[in-house]
């Protein structure tokens, strides 16, 4: 195992531990001052203060967090891991429901090991259905996700019509 991968595994442990410990400030310190965190549900947050505030909101919405990272790989400052993430929901109407999310993340790191950029993907529909999200709300969420991905992709190369939502 390379030194870079070993350092990345250690970072992932601290990342998961800070969430489980409900330590938003400590979590934000894993990032560079101007880093961004792009969360599947809470969107993109830029800077340590915004990342800590996003995590605080998340911590209000749930408890009993478990974030298990699998098969981490890292090279040239870019790390990937797929994960299982679970928590108990505190959101109105979903109180006490156990949420399971399965996904993957990309970490872009600066040479000293702090995270400069964090992006994640998950089987969002599965997580939402698993907690009993009404189908109309699920459709709205998935259409929003589709629009985000269409805006990020090379429209000409993929022959996309940006104004055409999934139906």
Number of C-alpha atoms within 10 A of each C-alpha: 6 10 10 18 18 14 14 25 20 12 16 21 14 15 19 17 18 17 21 16 14 18 15 21 16 17 20 24 16 20 23 18 16 15 21 21 24 17 18 15 11 12 10 15 19 16 16 23 16 17 26 19 15 20 21 16 13 19 21 12 16 19 19 14 20 16 20 16 20 14 9 18 18 21 13 11 18 19 21 21 20 19 20 15 17 19 20 18 22 17 13 8 11 15 13 15 16 18 20 19 20 17 16 18 19 18 21 22 22 15 10 9 17 19 25 21 19 21 17 17 16 19 13 19 15 14 17 18 13 14 17 13 15 10 12 9 11 17 15 11 15 15 15 14 16 16 15 12 12 18 14 9 13 11 12 8 7 9 9 13 11 14 9 10 11 11 5
